[in-house]
Amino acid sequence: MPLIDLRSDTITLPTPAMRKAMAEAELGDDVFGEDPTVRKLEELAARRMGKEAALLVASGTMGNLVCQMSHCGRGDEMILGDKSHIFYFEQGGSAAVGGIHSRTVPNQPDGTLLPDDIVSAIRTDDVHFPRTRLIVLENTHNLCGGSPLSPDYLRQVATIAAERGLRVHVDGARIFNAATALNVSPAELAAPADSISFCLSKGLAAPVGSVVCGSTEFIAGARRMRKVLGGGMRQSGIIAAAGIVALEQMVERLFEDHENARRLAKGLWGIKGLSVGDPGNVKTNIVYMELGAELPAPETARKLEEAGVRVLPAGPHRLRAVTHYGITKEDVDMALTAFRKIFQP
Ligand SMILES: *Cc1c(COP(=O)(O)O)cnc(C)c1O
């Protein structure tokens, strides 16, 4: 029986069209600005996000760090959610590499930060304090159930920032999932942000890469930061070629992943021994399950794997399942059969 792998949308393999585009890509040295395929991807990405310019980077982590370091100097402070990917899963690179101080405020269950919490966290001019420079939002919000942040909310935070001379960065690793779920353009979600990063290598199925978008001036600075982090790549058109296919061919199908995630959540909802909350809260491609205190996540994940489905332990008693390219409705139903086998033998 084949394993149905729901650990992450990062496990997606490049499509045949990507393999072909990679094999045939026109290449040059991108550090000299001479890779036509990278340029084409960056222009396409900037246009999709409604920004002046874009920069291909090795990963989402690098994209976020490049942006943070472009907005903040050493000792500056950024405000971000206590469940944000940058705070949780990027090794504290903000501080370790960027010298940036993190001020967390609570993420609400829908992935937002309360405007009042943001305002209270902004520092006044005082010799004791670091200087607040940046507000970071995450869209969709991974740890908050893949929830999308709406254009209205983003504009509200951007207004707070603009009134106080702060910048806004959006970690938009799954921004196309957010745009799909909200039925808006990615540019509308990017408009309130000074910078946005998104992943090519998750639901869009490219093998490598993320893109950072912003003003021409911002991207010029970000290009320097990428170089100092060792992210200046040479014939990177070979990965950009897959990225172009990702943007041109893989965005329109994301709604299928969302339908499959809802199907999964609805099926799990009826299973005793785990809790998925309200399946109506599943807006994109991520489903979290809370297990009873007697069920450790790693052991449960191992049992599920023996039954044919792989999920990710995401806490002592929490599992994560992500739908993606290659996972069909039938796979979801088979996954549910495996869950029932383990939880309702
Ligand atoms: C995956 C992810 C990243 C980091 O991307 P990598 O390519 O794995 O470094 C950043 N932010 C969010 C919200 C993510 O889901």
The ligand as an SDF file (V2000), in Angstrom:
LIG
                    3D

 15 15  0  0  0  0  0  0  0  0999 V2000
    7.9510   27.0850    5.4520 C   0  0  0  0  0  0  0  0  0  0  0  0
    7.7910   28.4260    6.0310 C   0  0  0  0  0  0  0  0  0  0  0  0
    8.8680   29.3130    6.0810 C   0  0  0  0  0  0  0  0  0  0  0  0
   10.2880   28.9230    5.7500 C   0  0  0  0  0  0  0  0  0  0  0  0
   10.5020   28.3840    4.5130 O   0  0  0  0  0  0  0  0  0  0  0  0
   11.7620   27.4090    4.2760 P   0  0  0  0  0  0  0  0  0  0  0  0
   11.8470   27.4030    2.7860 O   0  0  0  0  0  0  0  0  0  0  0  0
   11.3950   26.1080    4.8820 O   0  0  0  0  0  0  0  0  0  0  0  0
   12.9540   28.0380    4.9040 O   0  0  0  0  0  0  0  0  0  0  0  0
    8.6220   30.5780    6.5700 C   0  0  0  0  0  0  0  0  0  0  0  0
    7.4180   30.9330    6.9980 N   0  0  0  0  0  0  0  0  0  0  0  0
    6.3590   30.1180    6.9750 C   0  0  0  0  0  0  0  0  0  0  0  0
    5.0250   30.5890    7.4410 C   0  0  0  0  0  0  0  0  0  0  0  0
    6.5220   28.8230    6.4990 C   0  0  0  0  0  0  0  0  0  0  0  0
    5.4720   27.9960    6.4980 O   0  0  0  0  0  0  0  0  0  0  0  0
  1  2  1  0
  2  3  1  0
  2 14  2  0
  3  4  1  0
  3 10  2  0
  4  5  1  0
  5  6  1  0
  6  7  2  0
  6  8  1  0
  6  9  1  0
 10 11  1  0
 11 12  2  0
 12 13  1  0
 12 14  1  0
 14 15  1  0
M  END
$$$$
